[in-house]
Each structure stands twice: as C-alpha cells, then as structure tokens.
Amino acid sequence: MSTSETAFLILTRAGLADIGERLQPAGAAVYLNPGVASAAEIAQLEADGATVAVLPQELPANLSGQFEGALLAAGLPAGRLWIEHSRSAAMQAPLGPTEAAAPAALADEEEPLHERLARRAGRFASGALRRLRSAGIDRPLLVLPYLGFGNAEKLWIKGRVLDEASFREQTGQDSSWSNLVALYHRLESDEVAGARVVAHFDGRSWETVTDGGGYFSFEIPSATPLAGGSHRVELELPEWMGADKAPIRASAEAFVPAASARFGIISDIDDTVLWTNVTNKLNMALMLARTNAHTRKPFKGVAAFYRALRDGTGGDENNPMFYVSSSPWHLFGFLVDFLRLQDIPVGPLLLRELGLQNVFQLQNHGSHKLDKIELILKFYPGMQFVLIGDSGEKDPEIYTEIVRRHPKQVRMIYIRNVNPDPMRIEALDRLIEEVSSTGTQLILAPDSVFAASHAAAEGLIKVDRLASVRSDKREDDNLLTAEPSGGGA
C-alpha cells in the first residue's frame, strides 16, 4: 500500500518496528513519542523522505484511538491517519497478525467523517482520559489554588488537589500536536478526594477536606478590616510530604476591591470574550486541541473596552473584574494565560466543577452562572455591577433573573448579539422591555465599539477611551485570518 501523504502516530518501539516493515517513508508524516526512535533512525527516516516530529511530551501507549477526532482536526496532514493501538485497551480496532501493537487505518472506515467525529467527541472527554491514567505511577501531589476574592471582612478561596505535576508552559510557536498533548495533560489530571487542606492567614488557621472532585474552598473571616488589593493565603497538605520531606504547600491569592472602585464588572467568557462555540461540544473540543492561549484571539475590541471599564471615568478607579464561565476548572490556567497575554484585565474566574465524563456537557448551565453571580453579589451588597454576555446561550435570561432578584445591584447589561435568528431577537426584545421597567438597561450590542460608545454616554468609561477601543478593533481586523478564534464582531 502507498503511504504517501499519510500521518502516523507511533507510541512504542514495538509499533515502530511493526509499521517500519510496511512504511514507505516518501511523503509520510511520522509523529513519535520521546525515546521511541534513536537519532540515527530519525535521520534515516528523514533521508528517505519522511517528515518526522517528536512529541513534546509522552502520550501513553494505550491511547486506543480515542483522540482520532481531535487529531484529524488538529492540523495534521490531509489523507490517511494511522494511530498505534494497544491490545489491552477497550474499544480498540482489531489488531493485525503480529503480537505487537499495530496501527489502525482510520481513513478506510465507511462511516462519514462528521459522524465519526461526533461519536468520538464524548469519548475524548470521558473514556479516553479515564483509560490514559496510570494508577500505578507514583506522582507528586499538586495544590492548585484559583484566584479568590473578598471584602473588608472575609476572603473566598477555592482550589483543587491533583495527583499530577504542573503543566509545561506553552508558547506561540507550539504546533497543533503540542496543543493536543497540553490539552490531554490538563484534562487527564487525577483528582485527590478526602485530602486534608489547611489554610493559614493572619496568624490563624482553618481546615477542610477535598470533595469527590478534589476541590476545596474556604470563607476566611478577618480579625481586622482588609484593605483593597491582593491578599495571600498559605495552603498546605499536612499529611502529604514533598521532596523536601515537608508538607506540600501553595500560596493562594485573593483580591479585595480598591476603595476607589465605583462599580464591578461580571463577564461571561465563552463567546463573549473569546470564541469557543461552547454550545457545540465537538467544536469546542477540537478548537481547544488545535490552539493555545498564545494563538487564540479575543473578540475585536474587547481588550480595550474591558480596560476602559476597569479604569472608569476617573481613569484609575480600578473597578474589579469577575469572570463567570461554563468552561470547566480544568481550563483555569489556559484562561488566565489568555487574559494576561491579550492584556485583558485579570480577575477571579468562577468556572464549573465537572468530572471527566461531562467536561463538554452543559447541564445546569444557567444554575451554575446564577449561583456564582449570587456569590459575588453576596460579598458586595453595596456595589453595582455591569453584566456582560452574549445572546448565543442563556446570558440574557440569567442576567434578567439577577435583575429580578437584585434590581439595585445591576447598573447595566451588555449582550453581544451573536444569534440573528428572528425568534431569538423577539425573545430578547421582551427581556429588554422587562429589564427597562426596573430602571436598568439591557443593551444588545453588535460589537465592542457600540458597547463602549454607550458606556461612555452613560458615564461608565472616559469618552477619550473610545479611540483606543476603535483602534483595538482595527488592529484585530488587520490580524484576522482564517483562524476562527479571531472571528466575531
């Protein structure tokens, strides 16, 4: 058979030996786990006409075909795709006559590609990741604190305990393969349930245990009023020792709004700040597999608009930012890196607690956002908020419900109009009318420039910041290419 323009994922020496007997290197793309081939063997493959790439991190040998959909959409060469399969893994393709792990040809399947991808998307988030874990490997525990927040009286801290070392930092030069491997390592994390966690702050200590997902949280009262700014809470696992034989420790950061803050901002992320297509589990999975925080781009003008809201009309109000998203906590690092790289104001992220079996599912989407916004409002009962979302999911309905419950705490609602369906527009018109009856405005905005112009007229941002929002949007327009993450108006 011809192997021209074929891609091969080889995970073990046995797989390399097996396919090597039949491989015609000319035109083939070969992806290898680290250590599978010697430098001389790689040089020989390249001399014979193959394109060889060594993965930046090792993928387990029992990959078992669960990443086919993501691999096909992650920028691999067009044509046939071969993945080495492990005999012991469930749901594998039939092995060849050899006892060694043998590649399985995907392109020969009669099932249409889009149906094959859709069927495997669920496995990508559940069965595959479950099988990829190596329970017998002794890994150091990791305390992963998330950005917290608080007021003058108390702090809110959340985090997770994982049986895993920290992830490799990604760069803008990372390939689709590197992004895929990094995504695997983010989602493959083994949570540690029942671990005792101790928080230390201001000379006092509090204790809790992680839940079934490895999560923990604290509400830490302060003996003295807390000033605006960043506050550090020290965390430790007293029953788990690190390499230095001391308890595993980490430092959490919680933000208290500055006294100069005039209002707060609560923003959605998915399809509001950046394009994720979170309503489509398959597309979300494939997008995450082929991009990273360096290569993703925000919606046009968002960065400058959010900076203007943070600075307010005074220019230095330091209005606090909060992000409430349907994305899982597994993507916390990715999202924080994205905000910082794009110069979008960073603030606490309140994401979803999901198990691997439903990472890309959307049950209780509205309930999650309502609960998290309620938590924020509880901490700041005297503060008004600007709510920002999009019309693609239920943000308008959720924000309207917040207005019903807390009419005095909602200053303005901006909804990015991403759904042109007439029935959806009609539903939004009804919500606009309901919200307006309370004295609050729900603004359906086609882009960030429109929203910023309205915010300037309402005294939320300085008028002279409009130029920077327009400039930001023009720069994004100039950078816009075929990459879908840069799309949206």
C-alpha positions in Angstrom: 0.0 0.0 0.0 1.1 3.6 -0.6 1.9 5.7 2.4 2.3 8.9 0.6 0.7 11.8 2.5 -0.1 9.6 5.4 0.3 10.6 9.0 1.5 8.0 11.6 1.3 8.3 15.4 3.9 5.8 16.8 3.9 5.4 20.6 6.2 2.5 21.3 9.3 0.7 19.8 7.1 -2.3 19.0 4.8 -0.1 17.0 7.7 1.5 15.2 9.1 -2.0 14.3 5.7 -3.2 13.1 4.9 -0.3 10.8 8.5 0.0 9.8 8.2 -3.2 7.8 5.5 -1.7 5.6 6.3 2.0 5.8 7.2 3.8 2.6 8.7 7.0 4.1 8.4 9.2 1.0 5.6 11.7 1.7 4.7 10.3 5.1 4.5 12.3 8.3 5.7 10.4 11.4 4.9 11.5 14.9 6.9 9.7 17.6 6.7 9.5 21.4 10.0 10.7 23.0 12.6 7.9 23.1 10.8 5.7 20.6 13.5 6.1 17.8 17.1 6.9 18.0 18.6 10.0 16.4 20.1 7.7 13.7 16.7 6.2 13.0 15.1 9.6 12.7 17.8 10.8 10.4 17.3 7.7 8.2 13.5 8.3 8.0 14.0 11.9 7.0 16.7 10.9 4.5 14.1 8.5 3.0 11.6 11.4 2.5 9.5 11.2 5.7 8.7 14.3 7.9 9.4 13.3 11.5 8.3 15.1 14.6 8.9 14.0 18.2 6.1 14.9 20.6 7.0 17.4 23.3 5.5 15.1 26.0 4.8 11.3 26.1 1.4 10.0 25.2 0.5 6.7 26.9 0.7 3.6 24.7 -2.9 2.7 25.4 -4.2 5.8 23.6 -6.5 3.3 21.9 -7.9 5.5 19.2 -9.9 7.9 21.4 -8.2 11.0 20.0 -8.9 10.3 16.4 -11.5 13.2 16.0 -9.2 15.7 17.7 -6.2 14.6 15.8 -7.9 14.9 12.5 -8.9 18.5 13.3 -5.6 19.5 14.9 -3.8 20.4 11.8 -2.4 17.0 10.7 -1.6 16.5 7.0 -4.6 15.5 4.9 -5.1 11.9 3.9 -4.8 8.7 5.9 -4.2 8.8 9.6 -2.7 5.8 11.5 -2.6 5.6 15.3 -0.8 2.8 17.2 -3.4 0.8 19.2 -2.8 -1.1 22.4 -4.2 -4.6 22.5 -5.3 -4.3 26.2 -7.3 -1.1 25.7 -11.1 -1.3 25.3 -12.8 -0.2 22.1 -9.7 -0.7 20.0 -9.7 -1.5 16.4 -8.8 -5.1 15.5 -5.0 -5.8 15.6 -3.1 -7.2 12.8 -1.4 -10.6 12.8 1.5 -9.6 14.9 1.5 -9.6 18.7 2.9 -6.1 18.8 0.6 -3.1 18.9 -0.4 -2.4 15.4 -1.6 0.8 13.8 -5.2 1.1 12.7 -6.3 2.8 9.4 -8.9 5.4 10.1 -9.5 6.7 6.6 -10.7 3.4 5.3 -13.8 3.4 7.6 -17.0 3.8 5.7 -18.7 5.9 8.4 -18.8 9.6 7.3 -16.1 11.8 8.9 -18.5 14.2 10.7 -20.5 11.3 12.2 -17.3 9.6 13.3 -16.0 12.8 15.0 -19.3 13.5 16.7 -19.5 9.9 18.1 -15.9 10.1 19.4 -16.2 13.6 21.0 -17.8 12.2 24.1 -15.1 9.6 24.4 -12.5 12.3 24.1 -13.7 13.8 27.3 -14.5 10.6 29.3 -13.5 7.2 28.3 -10.2 8.1 26.7 -9.0 10.2 29.6 -10.0 7.6 32.1 -8.0 4.9 30.2 -5.0 7.1 29.9 -4.5 7.4 33.6 -1.6 5.3 35.0 -2.8 4.5 38.5 0.4 2.6 39.5 2.7 5.6 38.8 3.8 7.5 41.9 3.2 11.2 41.1 3.7 14.1 43.4 0.5 15.9 44.6 -0.2 19.4 43.4 -2.2 22.0 45.2 -3.7 24.2 42.5 -5.3 27.4 44.1 -7.5 29.6 41.9 -7.8 33.4 42.1 -10.0 34.3 45.0 -11.8 37.5 46.1 -13.1 39.1 49.2 -14.3 42.2 51.0 -13.2 44.1 54.1 -14.5 41.3 56.4 -13.6 38.0 54.7 -11.9 36.2 51.8 -13.2 33.4 49.5 -10.6 30.9 48.4 -11.1 27.8 46.1 -8.6 25.3 44.8 -8.1 21.7 43.8 -5.7 18.9 44.9 -4.4 16.8 41.9 -2.2 13.8 41.6 0.0 15.5 39.0 2.9 17.7 38.3 2.3 21.1 36.8 1.9 21.5 33.1 4.5 22.5 30.6 4.2 26.2 29.7 3.0 26.7 26.1 4.3 29.2 23.6 3.0 30.9 20.4 5.2 28.6 18.4 3.6 25.4 19.7 2.3 23.1 17.0 -1.2 21.5 16.9 0.4 18.4 18.3 1.9 20.3 21.2 -1.5 21.9 21.9 -3.2 18.5 21.8 -0.7 17.0 24.3 -1.1 20.0 26.6 -4.9 19.7 26.4 -4.5 16.0 27.3 -2.4 16.8 30.3 -4.9 19.4 31.5 -7.9 17.1 31.3 -6.1 14.0 32.4 -5.5 15.3 35.9 -6.3 12.8 38.7 -8.2 14.5 41.5 -7.5 13.6 45.1 -10.6 13.2 47.2 -10.6 13.4 51.0 -7.3 15.2 51.3 -6.9 17.4 54.4 -6.2 21.0 53.4 -5.2 23.7 55.9 -5.3 27.4 55.2 -3.2 29.9 57.1 -4.0 33.7 57.2 -3.2 36.5 59.6 -1.8 34.1 62.2 -4.9 31.8 62.2 -5.7 28.5 60.5 -8.7 26.8 59.0 -9.1 23.3 57.8 -11.2 21.3 55.3 -11.1 18.2 53.1 -11.4 17.9 49.4 -14.6 16.6 47.9 -15.0 13.8 45.3 -13.7 16.1 42.6 -10.6 17.1 44.6 -12.0 20.6 45.1 -11.8 22.6 48.4 -13.0 26.1 49.4 -12.7 28.4 52.3 -14.5 31.5 53.6 -11.9 33.1 55.8 -13.1 35.9 58.2 -10.6 38.6 59.0 -10.0 39.9 62.5 -9.3 43.3 61.2 -10.7 45.2 58.1 -8.9 44.2 54.9 -7.5 46.9 52.7 -8.1 46.9 48.9 -5.6 44.9 46.9 -4.1 41.4 46.9 -4.0 39.2 50.0 -2.1 35.9 50.3 -3.4 32.8 52.0 -1.0 30.0 52.6 -2.2 26.4 51.9 -0.7 23.1 52.9 -1.4 19.4 52.9 -0.2 18.3 56.3 -0.4 14.6 55.6 1.4 14.7 52.3 5.2 15.3 52.1 7.1 16.8 49.2 10.6 16.0 48.0 12.0 18.1 50.9 10.1 16.0 53.4 7.9 19.0 54.4 4.2 19.2 53.9 3.2 20.2 50.3 2.4 23.9 50.2 1.0 26.5 47.9 0.0 30.2 48.1 -3.4 31.4 47.1 -4.2 35.0 46.1 -7.5 36.8 46.8 -8.4 40.3 45.7 -10.3 42.9 47.7 -11.7 45.8 45.6 -10.0 49.1 46.0 -11.7 51.9 47.9 -11.7 53.9 44.6 -13.9 51.3 42.8 -17.2 52.7 41.6 -18.7 49.5 40.2 -17.8 45.9 39.4 -17.9 44.0 36.1 -19.1 40.5 35.7 -18.4 39.0 32.3 -19.0 35.7 30.6 -16.0 34.3 28.7 -17.4 31.8 26.2 -18.4 33.6 23.0 -18.2 36.9 24.8 -14.5 37.5 25.4 -13.3 34.8 23.1 -14.8 32.4 20.6 -15.3 28.9 22.0 -18.5 27.6 20.4 -19.2 26.2 23.9 -22.8 25.2 22.8 -21.2 22.6 20.5 -19.2 20.0 22.5 -17.4 18.7 19.5 -16.3 22.0 18.0 -15.2 23.2 21.5 -13.0 20.1 21.9 -11.4 20.4 18.5 -10.8 24.1 18.9 -9.0 23.5 22.2 -6.9 20.8 20.7 -5.6 22.9 17.9 -5.0 26.2 19.8 -3.5 27.6 23.0 -3.5 30.8 25.0 -0.9 32.3 22.7 -2.7 31.6 19.4 -6.3 32.3 20.5 -7.6 35.9 20.0 -10.4 37.8 21.8 -13.4 39.2 20.0 -12.4 42.5 18.4 -12.1 45.5 20.7 -12.8 43.5 23.9 -9.4 44.1 25.5 -9.6 47.9 25.2 -13.2 48.0 26.3 -12.6 46.0 29.4 -9.6 48.1 30.3 -11.7 51.2 29.9 -14.4 49.7 32.2 -11.7 48.8 34.8 -10.3 52.3 34.8 -13.8 54.1 34.8 -14.3 57.7 34.1 -11.7 58.6 36.7 -9.1 56.7 34.8 -7.8 54.9 37.9 -10.9 53.6 39.6 -9.6 50.0 39.5 -13.1 48.6 39.2 -13.0 44.8 39.9 -13.4 42.3 37.1 -15.1 38.9 37.6 -15.5 36.1 35.0 -18.3 33.5 35.2 -17.9 30.8 32.6 -19.4 27.4 31.6 -15.8 26.2 31.0 -14.6 23.6 33.4 -12.0 24.4 36.1 -9.6 22.2 34.1 -9.1 25.2 31.8 -8.4 27.7 34.5 -4.7 28.1 33.7 -5.4 28.3 30.0 -8.0 31.1 30.5 -5.8 33.1 32.9 -2.9 32.9 30.5 -5.1 34.1 27.7 -6.3 37.1 29.6 -2.8 38.1 30.6 -1.4 37.6 27.1 -4.1 39.6 25.5 -3.8 42.4 28.1 -7.4 41.9 29.3 -7.9 42.7 33.0 -7.4 39.6 35.1 -9.9 38.9 37.8 -11.3 35.9 39.7 -12.7 33.2 37.4 -15.7 31.2 38.6 -15.9 28.1 36.4 -17.7 24.8 36.5 -17.0 21.7 38.7 -17.1 18.9 36.2 -16.0 15.3 36.1 -14.3 13.9 33.1 -17.5 12.3 31.9 -19.2 15.6 31.3 -16.4 18.1 30.7 -18.0 19.2 27.4 -21.6 18.9 28.5 -23.8 21.8 29.5 -26.2 20.5 32.2 -27.2 23.1 34.7 -25.5 25.9 32.7 -28.0 28.5 34.0 -28.0 27.3 37.5 -24.2 27.4 37.6 -24.0 31.0 36.5 -26.8 32.2 38.7 -25.2 30.6 41.8 -21.8 32.1 41.0 -23.2 35.6 40.4 -25.2 35.3 43.6 -22.0 34.5 45.4 -20.3 37.6 44.1 -23.2 39.9 44.9 -23.3 38.5 48.4 -19.8 39.7 49.0 -20.5 43.2 47.7 -24.1 44.1 48.6 -23.5 47.8 48.3 -21.8 47.6 44.9 -23.5 48.0 41.5 -22.3 45.7 38.6 -22.1 45.8 34.8 -23.0 42.4 33.4 -21.6 41.4 30.0 -22.6 38.3 28.0 -23.8 37.1 24.6 -27.1 36.1 23.0 -25.9 32.6 22.0 -26.9 30.8 25.2 -28.9 32.0 28.2 -26.9 35.0 29.4 -29.8 37.5 28.8 -32.2 35.2 30.7 -29.8 34.7 33.5 -29.0 38.4 33.8 -32.7 39.3 33.7 -33.2 36.9 36.6 -30.4 38.6 38.5 -32.2 42.0 37.9 -35.4 40.5 39.3 -33.6 39.3 42.4 -31.2 42.3 42.9 -32.6 45.3 40.9 -30.5 47.8 42.8 -27.2 46.0 42.2 -27.3 45.8 38.3 -26.1 49.0 36.7 -26.1 47.9 33.1 -26.3 44.8 30.9 -24.4 44.5 27.6 -25.2 41.5 25.4 -23.1 40.7 22.4 -25.6 39.8 19.6 -24.3 36.6 18.1 -27.6 35.0 17.2 -29.5 36.7 14.3 -32.5 34.3 14.4 -35.7 36.4 14.4 -37.3 34.3 17.2 -34.3 34.9 19.4 -34.3 38.7 18.7 -38.0 38.7 19.6 -37.3 37.0 22.9 -34.5 39.5 23.6 -36.9 42.4 22.9 -39.2 41.1 25.6 -36.3 40.8 28.1 -35.1 44.3 27.2 -38.6 45.6 27.9 -38.8 43.8 31.3 -35.4 45.0 32.4 -36.1 48.6 31.4 -39.1 48.6 33.7 -36.8 48.4 36.7 -34.7 51.4 35.5 -31.8 49.2 34.3 -30.8 48.9 30.6 -30.2 45.7 28.6 -28.2 46.8 25.6 -28.0 44.4 22.6 -24.6 45.4 21.1 -23.2 44.3 17.7 -19.6 44.9 18.7 -17.4 46.3 21.4 -17.2 49.8 19.8 -21.0 50.1 20.1 -21.0 48.9 23.7 -18.1 51.3 24.6 -19.9 54.3 22.9 -23.0 53.6 25.0 -20.9 53.1 28.2 -19.2 56.5 27.6 -22.6 58.2 27.2 -23.7 56.5 30.5 -20.7 57.7 32.4 -19.1 54.3 32.8 -15.9 55.0 30.9 -14.0 58.1 29.8 -15.1 59.4 26.4 -11.5 59.7 25.2 -11.1 55.9 25.7 -13.4 55.3 22.7 -10.4 55.9 20.4 -8.5 53.1 21.9 -11.4 50.7 21.6 -11.8 51.6 17.9 -8.0 51.2 17.4 -8.0 47.9 19.2 -10.8 46.7 16.9 -9.0 47.9 13.8 -5.8 46.1 14.8 -7.8 42.9 15.4 -9.4 43.4 12.0 -5.9 43.6 10.4 -4.8 40.5 12.2 -7.9 38.5 11.4 -7.1 35.4 9.3 -8.8 32.1 8.7 -8.4 31.2 12.4 -11.9 31.1 13.8 -10.9 32.2 17.3 -10.3 35.6 15.9 -13.8 35.9 14.5 -16.8 37.7 15.7 -17.7 41.3 15.7 
